[in-house]
Amino acid sequence: MQTFDALSDKRDGIVTPPPVKGDGRLADNIVYFARVLRKAGLKPGPGAVIDAIEAVDAIGIGSRVEFHAALASIFVKRHEDQPVFDEAFAIFWRGRDLVGKMIAQMSPVAMDLSERQKPKPGSARVSDALFAEKNRPAREGNEPDVEIDARLTVSAQEVLRQMDFGQMTASELAQARREIERLAMPFDKVSTRRFRASSRGRYVDQRASMRQALRTGGDLMLPRFRERRQRPPPLVVLADISGSMSQYSRIFLHFLHVLSERRQRVHTFLFGTRLTNVTRQLRHRDPDEAIAQCTDAVADWSGGTRIGETLRLFSRQWARRVLGQGAVVLLITDGLERDDVETLGVEIDRLHRSCRRLVWLNPLLRFSGFEARARGVRTMLPHVDELRAVHNIEALADLVRALTGPPERDADPRRFLASMKGVS
């Protein structure tokens, strides 16, 4: 087996080895491919790059399938990294097909009647990793130094945190997802019925005290204490994915994916005209794969809204399973109910009585002149503990801080109930 002495060139933590025997540039291309994988989220180290080159040198390049299997066996360490690796391999090692390109250029352009293919999981991360340097604007030489007075101005990061999700471009949404990943998740805890040993607990542990006394033959008997165990309460999320919420649905799913990854007992349900449980899909480690599985599982994406009917279905099928042990419910919807509000009033009241805390997240609160004029909003307001905005990163950060502590007065829904008295 051929061995390699690492060169002094190190970029992105990957050592550049000398080329394999022959006149090709295969070793250099494998090094560049490893750098792309690092930017896409995988973590191939210098040893993995050398192992990949040695593996290809040992088995030879018999076919594309064998070459793919050899690199995947070295670079893929986790099951959730496989879709990202497959997408990067398909783009980086694609054939040039010059004859096909020439025929395509000389052929007349016809209307593409085929169904548009859904983007694969990890494609956005792979394209950013491959073309980040290419799309970056070139720097002009000898640029003059410009001093800018930053007083009375707002940084770009602060502007991004206060920008509405519905007004963001694709690049700004990508930055917003990275900001969401940096949010500190809520650290609230509730007391359970189980106990654990404690040096200064409120309760005397009689069994532990007797066991301790038996060790000394009963000559010395010191009390042992215990206290109740504490753990985060279950968090149940009911997110509206109807057409009026389409601008916020995907960014909410990224927030819920981070929440599910860093906190135990998070149950997520999506609803429009029907109810879909996507808790298992959001547990996938890769965010792109998790969002793709959620969209595949939901059949009524960007459709109508039947809040009352979906809450009734949730109460019958899932309430007893997920609303125990002091659960906190996050209801993400604009409250624009299309059906009769009588069913909505009964079901929202039942949901409020079944959980410890019901927080309503409404993106319509981004408007300073928001008033409770819609029938669904007026019906839901008396049965929620908090009413919060959820249209930007700053609102999500406020939500995380609110879940950690007690309810705040700024989120009290009673401030809108007074304005409802004059509305028939």
Steps between C-alpha positions, in 0.01 A plus 500: 500500500637840404567745787494878486698773675280799575594827338505833681179627329208488744163652421177442693685250720574260209858405417582493127683174417718450195324362192457129443707326243417605151461830320139571609369744757279252682666550839460878475136460405438274801657767723275768347200269539582454869511879544154524342371238743640696794322816387179300453503378861697173493829469690763314295840537664849473348512128574172442318632676189813284494290186559272596212792544261653170609164323461455631146860410417446147633170413329552707186224685319293225347164674500326804643311282749820351641662844521194635683500206743871541574471870584176452696657230717769749605319836521151402625511442876132553583184380331359853473809612301423261214257729307745791517785280379293359211401848383859630524633195315243536221590866446877486549573180304245546222600415143568779254308349203629747241312335213172528686563867572574573134180327390303692761641832379417429134153361570193727509373588846168336585273565792582283799176319580652263755416533863748708692709278723505575872846605624683220675594520868837668545503658153499854640793430731697326225443783249606758758814299573588456131422846368562723801837610371372534143204719593702720731567841335860560409690752706658784314859581580618816666164579655509823700444479873164650585415593856132467580342653804282221639325714757120513480506202260395138536725204422408256223448222753258709701310595184475130412364413844223760462415425135172328421540142372251572223721779360830311503687388190643150462843603631345683794289195585817290501658746744182492709525121527856532628387759756223267616755225557689734735196569717517370857217253545261531797621349827176483695445211742209367704495273805403137446358243742828310515772575756878501507755512781592845625724641771250771599163382381160580646407137558665241723582177318413242763625197307836660425529608864437145622752351256761749620426410864544126428856561385595617849291239684243757607746695715482808279190602312523804273206616291519477121307742282342494159345748256277483198657447161472781249490468122382713208125468440367359172478761224217453248503713183193543278614689189272637229626434144206648308536743210489809724797361697707383202759779540586380850444122491847387389696732728280382789591142415870588525438647845304191602778276367755677721257482791445125450873436476594679824201420721331177599129423463416744221190397300427687176174497304426682175147587397309672224184313419629184672743410777842341436749383761857581385681434828695207358596690185644794695725270702723448197841656564534660158270808478448479123401134519267573795319780314474286187344214695251741660388636164461144368290399800259796473229478234332840555794739483399864426131409490205614707465531878271300728635578846199380699474166320873428528498586871209261547696227323806574713290480818360160403817331371802662663408707808525215751833388357692830492327745736594334827754607763437873469542538125545841336318554169618736225219580256642663184219644286354829385153400627326546163242222535283424198252270676248572773671648807271312741706183464819706530385653829423161655825338388732789592343506847555125535863538390554781749367288787714199398842668511697699753567795268359592159705747296352635177758613242337726241704659216226764455634673810779638282256778413498776760129564446390139544141467628299191587237536228505153339248255646760233562730742682219628723398142582851384592622797704313425827647147514876563464756594764732700275479664159834559326634603163713250309595678178875555545806374686457752780149366566633142512770608747232662719300177485799296616556734795128492584490121510783497749327732748148588615243668268566867423250783514587618148361174359173512698210445254267707718640817345312408182184384678414858597496604134265211419211645703409749232527245219183308423 
